[in-house]
Structure formats: C-alpha cells, structure tokens
Amino acid sequence: MERLNERLTAIESVLKKIDPIESLLERIALLENNIYTTKQVFTFQEACMYIGVSESLLYKLTSGKEIPHYKPRGKMIYFAKEELDEWLMQNNEPTVDEAVRMANEASATQPFFKQRRYGKRKKN
C-alpha cells in the first residue's frame, strides 16, 4: 500500500509540472498567430501555414500561376499577405437567404416569360 501511495505522489508531481507546459504551448500559439497578423510578406513555409495547405499543393498552385506569388531572384518564392487574403476570399458561396434575395431581384428586373425567343423551336 505504501508503494502505491509513493507512485501516486510521483504521478501527481509530474502532472503539476505538465500544467505550466500547457500554458506555455498556448502562449506559443498566440505568438505565432501574432506573427502572421503583423508580417506583410511570407516565405513559402509561412504561406503554407497561413493558408493551411500542404507544400505540394502550394507548389502546384504557384507552378500553374493560380495564386499570386513573387520570385525576386528566380528561386525563392514569397507571398504578400494582402494578396493571399484576397485569393482566399474569392468565389464567395452565398447563403440560402442571399440566393433567394438575388433570385427575387433578378426575377423582378428581368421577367422570364416576357423575353423574346430567337431561333427555331425544336419539333417533337
């Protein structure tokens, strides 16, 4: 029984040491987040972390010129934070309410039934 108590106290002391480590990890995460908010130009690895994609996907996007990037000396790839934000925000998907509102506006301004049809009708 004594041995069990010794082991329990040892485990408790180790758990007390782990607590500060968790707070340090939280502080490191906050610092990393602050770096991304203050920095204007990212390296390749920082851009991967910032937009949350793998290196291979980012290489594919840069080689296909699908994402804005810079190569000042022809080898190293850099990204502007502002342009990455714009690239991430493209292709907005409207909510159901927005889609209904847009459909109502379109039908009010361009009624479908009053449009003239040009060309031949297909006979069945």
Secondary structure, DSSP 8 states (H G I E B T S, - for coil): -HHHHHHHHHHHHHHHHHHHHHHHHHHHHHHHHHHHHH-SEE-HHHHHHHHT--HHHHHHHHHTT-S--B-TTSSS-BEEHHHHHHHHT-S----HHHHHHHHHHHHHHS-STT----S-----
